[in-house]
Amino acid sequence: MLAAGIFAASAAEATIDFSQQGWSNESEITAIGDSGISVAFAKGEGKSAPKYYTSGTAVRMYSGNTMTLAVPQGTTVTSIAMKLSSQTYNFADDNTGYSASTGTFTADPKTAKTGAWTGTATEDLVLSLVNKQNTAKKWPQLRIVSMTVTYTAGVETKCAT
């Protein structure tokens, strides 16, 4: 007798609220894991490392910083929705101020206070704030309050022998 395994797609979401992590003001943030999804922040080419600030309750990414979403084996990330801080800060001039290792990342930190990535990621996904000044000669930031990651995972179901 042969037992067969069938994989079916199972959609899931994981929301990470950075204000709920218990970090103190000006904590340097390197990594966080939640519901099988883990996120790592790095200084990258930036002058300052990413930090959490209680004013705005957000992780502040500076120009040149990166955020890497670790994609578990057998998982496909299809979207990330970010809520950004409503505080005034330096913004990238347009979406060329952001980069993604795959897919498309866009942000409207000034008006809608949102960021969004769409695509298909089956391996680690790296989002970056490009290391360049905006037209006002300021170094842009991205202040992330929370993010919701939508993904699918193969779920093994076993057939009867």
Disulfide bonds with the S-S distance in Angstrom:
none
